Amino acid sequence: MTKPRIRHIALNVRDREGLADYYKKIFGLEEKYRGPNGTIYLS
């Protein structure tokens, strides 16, 4: 039986930069793309 996993999460926050930095530091995520509206995609 395969383990369940998270495939996608979308968060709407005031401090996108701060939260992106946190996820990069704590979870080792990498920034993949920045949208024209300020959206930051991490993977």
C-alpha distance matrix in Angstrom:
0.0 3.8 6.6 9.3 12.4 16.0 17.5 21.0 23.4 27.1 29.6 33.3 35.3 38.9 38.5 36.2 37.5 37.0 33.4 32.6 34.2 32.3 28.8 30.0 31.3 28.6 25.4 26.9 26.6 29.0 31.3 30.7 33.2 35.8 36.7 40.4 40.0 38.8 35.0 33.2 29.9 27.8 24.8
3.8 0.0 3.8 6.5 9.0 12.6 14.0 17.6 20.1 23.9 26.4 30.1 32.1 35.7 35.1 32.7 33.9 33.5 30.0 29.0 30.6 28.8 25.3 26.4 27.9 25.4 22.0 23.3 22.9 25.2 27.5 26.9 29.4 32.1 33.1 36.8 36.4 35.2 31.4 29.5 26.2 24.1 20.9
6.6 3.8 0.0 3.8 6.4 10.1 12.3 15.6 17.7 21.4 23.7 27.4 29.1 32.7 32.1 29.9 31.1 30.5 26.9 26.2 27.8 25.7 22.3 23.7 25.0 22.2 19.1 20.8 20.5 23.2 25.5 25.3 27.9 30.3 31.4 35.1 34.5 33.0 29.3 27.3 24.2 21.9 19.1
9.3 6.5 3.8 0.0 3.8 7.1 9.5 12.5 14.4 18.1 20.4 24.1 26.0 29.7 29.5 27.3 28.8 28.3 24.6 24.1 26.0 24.0 20.7 22.4 24.0 21.3 18.2 20.2 19.4 22.0 23.9 23.7 25.8 28.0 28.8 32.3 31.5 30.2 26.5 24.8 21.9 19.9 17.5
12.4 9.0 6.4 3.8 0.0 3.8 6.3 9.4 11.4 15.2 17.5 21.2 23.1 26.7 26.2 23.9 25.3 24.9 21.3 20.5 22.5 20.7 17.2 18.9 20.7 18.3 15.0 16.8 15.7 18.3 20.1 19.9 22.2 24.3 25.3 28.9 28.2 26.7 23.0 21.2 18.2 16.2 13.7
16.0 12.6 10.1 7.1 3.8 0.0 3.8 5.9 7.6 11.4 13.8 17.5 19.5 23.1 22.8 20.4 22.0 21.9 18.2 17.4 19.8 18.3 14.8 16.7 18.9 16.8 13.6 15.5 13.8 16.3 17.5 17.5 19.3 21.1 21.9 25.5 24.6 23.2 19.5 17.8 15.0 13.3 11.5
17.5 14.0 12.3 9.5 6.3 3.8 0.0 3.8 7.1 10.5 13.6 17.2 19.5 23.1 22.7 19.9 21.6 22.1 18.6 17.2 19.9 19.1 15.4 16.9 19.7 18.2 14.8 16.0 13.6 15.3 16.0 15.2 16.8 18.9 19.4 23.0 22.5 21.4 17.6 16.1 13.0 11.9 10.0
21.0 17.6 15.6 12.5 9.4 5.9 3.8 0.0 3.8 6.8 10.1 13.5 16.1 19.6 19.5 16.7 18.8 19.5 16.0 14.8 18.0 17.3 14.0 15.8 18.8 17.6 14.7 16.0 13.1 14.5 14.5 13.9 14.8 16.2 16.5 19.9 19.0 18.0 14.2 13.2 10.4 10.1 9.5
23.4 20.1 17.7 14.4 11.4 7.6 7.1 3.8 0.0 3.8 6.6 10.2 12.6 16.2 16.4 13.9 16.4 16.7 13.2 12.7 16.0 15.1 12.2 14.7 17.5 16.2 14.0 15.8 13.1 14.7 14.4 14.5 15.0 15.7 15.9 19.1 17.6 16.3 12.7 11.9 10.1 10.0 10.5
27.1 23.9 21.4 18.1 15.2 11.4 10.5 6.8 3.8 0.0 3.8 6.8 9.7 13.3 13.9 11.5 14.5 15.3 12.0 11.9 15.6 15.1 12.9 15.4 18.3 17.6 15.9 17.5 14.5 15.5 14.3 14.5 14.0 13.8 13.5 16.3 14.3 13.3 9.8 10.0 9.3 10.4 12.0
29.6 26.4 23.7 20.4 17.5 13.8 13.6 10.1 6.6 3.8 0.0 3.8 6.1 9.9 10.7 9.0 12.3 12.6 9.5 10.4 14.0 13.3 11.9 14.8 17.3 16.6 15.7 17.6 15.0 16.3 14.9 15.9 15.3 14.3 14.3 16.6 14.1 12.5 9.8 10.1 10.6 11.5 13.8
33.3 30.1 27.4 24.1 21.2 17.5 17.2 13.5 10.2 6.8 3.8 0.0 3.8 7.1 9.1 8.1 11.9 12.5 10.3 11.6 15.0 14.8 14.2 16.9 19.3 19.0 18.6 20.3 17.8 18.5 16.7 17.7 16.3 14.5 13.9 15.4 12.3 11.1 9.2 10.6 12.3 13.9 16.7
35.3 32.1 29.1 26.0 23.1 19.5 19.5 16.1 12.6 9.7 6.1 3.8 0.0 3.8 5.7 6.0 9.6 9.6 8.0 10.2 13.0 12.8 13.1 15.9 17.7 17.6 18.0 19.7 17.6 18.5 16.7 18.4 17.2 15.1 15.1 16.4 13.3 11.3 10.3 11.1 13.4 14.6 17.7
38.9 35.7 32.7 29.7 26.7 23.1 23.1 19.6 16.2 13.3 9.9 7.1 3.8 0.0 3.8 6.1 9.0 9.0 9.0 11.4 13.5 13.7 15.0 17.3 18.7 19.2 20.1 21.6 19.7 20.1 18.1 20.1 18.5 15.9 15.9 16.5 13.3 11.2 11.5 12.5 15.5 16.8 20.2
38.5 35.1 32.1 29.5 26.2 22.8 22.7 19.5 16.4 13.9 10.7 9.1 5.7 3.8 0.0 3.8 5.6 5.4 6.2 8.5 10.0 10.7 12.5 14.3 15.5 16.5 17.7 18.8 17.1 17.5 15.6 18.0 16.9 14.4 15.3 16.2 13.7 10.7 11.1 11.1 14.2 15.0 18.4
36.2 32.7 29.9 27.3 23.9 20.4 19.9 16.7 13.9 11.5 9.0 8.1 6.0 6.1 3.8 0.0 3.8 5.5 5.3 5.9 8.5 9.8 10.6 12.1 14.1 15.3 15.8 16.5 14.3 14.3 12.1 14.3 13.1 10.9 12.0 13.5 11.4 8.0 7.8 7.3 10.4 11.4 15.0
37.5 33.9 31.1 28.8 25.3 22.0 21.6 18.8 16.4 14.5 12.3 11.9 9.6 9.0 5.6 3.8 0.0 3.8 5.6 5.1 6.1 8.6 10.0 10.5 12.2 14.2 15.2 15.2 13.4 13.0 10.9 13.7 12.9 10.9 13.0 14.4 13.1 9.4 9.7 8.2 11.1 11.5 15.1
37.0 33.5 30.5 28.3 24.9 21.9 22.1 19.5 16.7 15.3 12.6 12.5 9.6 9.0 5.4 5.5 3.8 0.0 3.8 5.5 5.1 6.2 8.8 9.9 10.6 12.1 13.8 14.5 13.5 14.0 12.9 16.1 15.9 14.3 16.5 18.0 16.5 12.8 12.7 11.0 13.4 13.0 16.1
33.4 30.0 26.9 24.6 21.3 18.2 18.6 16.0 13.2 12.0 9.5 10.3 8.0 9.0 6.2 5.3 5.6 3.8 0.0 3.8 5.4 5.0 6.2 8.6 9.8 10.4 11.5 12.8 11.5 12.6 11.8 14.8 15.0 13.9 15.8 18.0 16.3 12.9 11.7 9.8 11.5 10.8 13.6
32.6 29.0 26.2 24.1 20.5 17.4 17.2 14.8 12.7 11.9 10.4 11.6 10.2 11.4 8.5 5.9 5.1 5.5 3.8 0.0 3.8 5.4 5.2 6.1 8.6 10.0 10.3 10.6 8.7 9.1 8.0 11.2 11.6 11.1 13.6 16.1 15.1 11.6 10.1 7.3 8.6 7.6 10.7
34.2 30.6 27.8 26.0 22.5 19.8 19.9 18.0 16.0 15.6 14.0 15.0 13.0 13.5 10.0 8.5 6.1 5.1 5.4 3.8 0.0 3.8 5.5 5.1 6.1 8.5 9.9 9.7 9.1 9.5 9.3 13.0 13.9 13.5 16.4 18.7 18.1 14.3 13.5 10.5 11.7 10.1 12.6
32.3 28.8 25.7 24.0 20.7 18.3 19.1 17.3 15.1 15.1 13.3 14.8 12.8 13.7 10.7 9.8 8.6 6.2 5.0 5.4 3.8 0.0 3.8 5.4 5.2 5.9 7.9 9.2 9.3 11.1 11.7 15.2 16.5 16.3 18.9 21.4 20.3 16.7 15.4 12.6 13.4 11.2 13.2
28.8 25.3 22.3 20.7 17.2 14.8 15.4 14.0 12.2 12.9 11.9 14.2 13.1 15.0 12.5 10.6 10.0 8.8 6.2 5.2 5.5 3.8 0.0 3.8 5.5 5.3 5.3 6.8 6.1 8.6 9.7 12.9 14.6 15.1 17.7 20.7 19.8 16.5 14.4 11.3 11.0 8.3 9.7
30.0 26.4 23.7 22.4 18.9 16.7 16.9 15.8 14.7 15.4 14.8 16.9 15.9 17.3 14.3 12.1 10.5 9.9 8.6 6.1 5.1 5.4 3.8 0.0 3.8 5.9 5.7 4.7 4.4 6.0 7.7 11.2 13.4 14.4 17.5 20.5 20.3 16.9 15.1 11.5 11.0 8.0 9.0
31.3 27.9 25.0 24.0 20.7 18.9 19.7 18.8 17.5 18.3 17.3 19.3 17.7 18.7 15.5 14.1 12.2 10.6 9.8 8.6 6.1 5.2 5.5 3.8 0.0 3.8 5.9 5.5 7.4 9.3 11.3 14.8 17.1 17.8 21.0 23.8 23.4 19.8 18.4 14.9 14.8 11.8 12.5
28.6 25.4 22.2 21.3 18.3 16.8 18.2 17.6 16.2 17.6 16.6 19.0 17.6 19.2 16.5 15.3 14.2 12.1 10.4 10.0 8.5 5.9 5.3 5.9 3.8 0.0 3.8 5.9 8.1 11.1 13.4 16.6 19.0 19.9 22.8 25.7 25.0 21.6 19.6 16.4 15.9 12.7 12.9
25.4 22.0 19.1 18.2 15.0 13.6 14.8 14.7 14.0 15.9 15.7 18.6 18.0 20.1 17.7 15.8 15.2 13.8 11.5 10.3 9.9 7.9 5.3 5.7 5.9 3.8 0.0 3.8 5.5 9.2 11.9 14.6 17.3 18.8 21.5 24.8 24.3 21.2 18.7 15.4 14.0 10.5 9.8
26.9 23.3 20.8 20.2 16.8 15.5 16.0 16.0 15.8 17.5 17.6 20.3 19.7 21.6 18.8 16.5 15.2 14.5 12.8 10.6 9.7 9.2 6.8 4.7 5.5 5.9 3.8 0.0 3.8 6.6 9.9 12.6 15.7 17.6 20.7 24.0 24.1 20.9 18.6 15.0 13.4 9.7 8.8
26.6 22.9 20.5 19.4 15.7 13.8 13.6 13.1 13.1 14.5 15.0 17.8 17.6 19.7 17.1 14.3 13.4 13.5 11.5 8.7 9.1 9.3 6.1 4.4 7.4 8.1 5.5 3.8 0.0 3.8 6.8 9.2 12.2 14.2 17.2 20.6 20.7 17.8 15.3 11.6 9.7 6.0 5.3
29.0 25.2 23.2 22.0 18.3 16.3 15.3 14.5 14.7 15.5 16.3 18.5 18.5 20.1 17.5 14.3 13.0 14.0 12.6 9.1 9.5 11.1 8.6 6.0 9.3 11.1 9.2 6.6 3.8 0.0 3.8 6.2 9.4 11.7 15.0 18.4 19.1 16.2 14.1 10.3 8.5 5.4 5.4
31.3 27.5 25.5 23.9 20.1 17.5 16.0 14.5 14.4 14.3 14.9 16.7 16.7 18.1 15.6 12.1 10.9 12.9 11.8 8.0 9.3 11.7 9.7 7.7 11.3 13.4 11.9 9.9 6.8 3.8 0.0 3.8 6.0 8.0 11.4 14.7 15.6 12.7 10.9 7.2 5.9 4.5 6.6
30.7 26.9 25.3 23.7 19.9 17.5 15.2 13.9 14.5 14.5 15.9 17.7 18.4 20.1 18.0 14.3 13.7 16.1 14.8 11.2 13.0 15.2 12.9 11.2 14.8 16.6 14.6 12.6 9.2 6.2 3.8 0.0 3.8 7.2 10.1 13.6 15.1 13.0 10.9 7.8 5.5 5.4 6.6
33.2 29.4 27.9 25.8 22.2 19.3 16.8 14.8 15.0 14.0 15.3 16.3 17.2 18.5 16.9 13.1 12.9 15.9 15.0 11.6 13.9 16.5 14.6 13.4 17.1 19.0 17.3 15.7 12.2 9.4 6.0 3.8 0.0 3.8 6.5 9.8 11.6 9.9 8.2 6.1 5.1 7.3 9.5
35.8 32.1 30.3 28.0 24.3 21.1 18.9 16.2 15.7 13.8 14.3 14.5 15.1 15.9 14.4 10.9 10.9 14.3 13.9 11.1 13.5 16.3 15.1 14.4 17.8 19.9 18.8 17.6 14.2 11.7 8.0 7.2 3.8 0.0 3.8 6.7 8.2 6.3 5.5 4.6 6.2 9.1 12.2
36.7 33.1 31.4 28.8 25.3 21.9 19.4 16.5 15.9 13.5 14.3 13.9 15.1 15.9 15.3 12.0 13.0 16.5 15.8 13.6 16.4 18.9 17.7 17.5 21.0 22.8 21.5 20.7 17.2 15.0 11.4 10.1 6.5 3.8 0.0 3.8 5.4 5.4 4.9 6.4 7.9 11.6 14.5
40.4 36.8 35.1 32.3 28.9 25.5 23.0 19.9 19.1 16.3 16.6 15.4 16.4 16.5 16.2 13.5 14.4 18.0 18.0 16.1 18.7 21.4 20.7 20.5 23.8 25.7 24.8 24.0 20.6 18.4 14.7 13.6 9.8 6.7 3.8 0.0 3.8 5.5 7.1 9.5 11.6 15.2 18.2
40.0 36.4 34.5 31.5 28.2 24.6 22.5 19.0 17.6 14.3 14.1 12.3 13.3 13.3 13.7 11.4 13.1 16.5 16.3 15.1 18.1 20.3 19.8 20.3 23.4 25.0 24.3 24.1 20.7 19.1 15.6 15.1 11.6 8.2 5.4 3.8 0.0 3.8 5.7 9.1 11.8 15.3 18.6
38.8 35.2 33.0 30.2 26.7 23.2 21.4 18.0 16.3 13.3 12.5 11.1 11.3 11.2 10.7 8.0 9.4 12.8 12.9 11.6 14.3 16.7 16.5 16.9 19.8 21.6 21.2 20.9 17.8 16.2 12.7 13.0 9.9 6.3 5.4 5.5 3.8 0.0 3.8 6.3 9.7 12.8 16.4
35.0 31.4 29.3 26.5 23.0 19.5 17.6 14.2 12.7 9.8 9.8 9.2 10.3 11.5 11.1 7.8 9.7 12.7 11.7 10.1 13.5 15.4 14.4 15.1 18.4 19.6 18.7 18.6 15.3 14.1 10.9 10.9 8.2 5.5 4.9 7.1 5.7 3.8 0.0 3.8 6.6 9.9 13.3
33.2 29.5 27.3 24.8 21.2 17.8 16.1 13.2 11.9 10.0 10.1 10.6 11.1 12.5 11.1 7.3 8.2 11.0 9.8 7.3 10.5 12.6 11.3 11.5 14.9 16.4 15.4 15.0 11.6 10.3 7.2 7.8 6.1 4.6 6.4 9.5 9.1 6.3 3.8 0.0 3.8 6.5 10.2
29.9 26.2 24.2 21.9 18.2 15.0 13.0 10.4 10.1 9.3 10.6 12.3 13.4 15.5 14.2 10.4 11.1 13.4 11.5 8.6 11.7 13.4 11.0 11.0 14.8 15.9 14.0 13.4 9.7 8.5 5.9 5.5 5.1 6.2 7.9 11.6 11.8 9.7 6.6 3.8 0.0 3.8 6.9
27.8 24.1 21.9 19.9 16.2 13.3 11.9 10.1 10.0 10.4 11.5 13.9 14.6 16.8 15.0 11.4 11.5 13.0 10.8 7.6 10.1 11.2 8.3 8.0 11.8 12.7 10.5 9.7 6.0 5.4 4.5 5.4 7.3 9.1 11.6 15.2 15.3 12.8 9.9 6.5 3.8 0.0 3.8
24.8 20.9 19.1 17.5 13.7 11.5 10.0 9.5 10.5 12.0 13.8 16.7 17.7 20.2 18.4 15.0 15.1 16.1 13.6 10.7 12.6 13.2 9.7 9.0 12.5 12.9 9.8 8.8 5.3 5.4 6.6 6.6 9.5 12.2 14.5 18.2 18.6 16.4 13.3 10.2 6.9 3.8 0.0
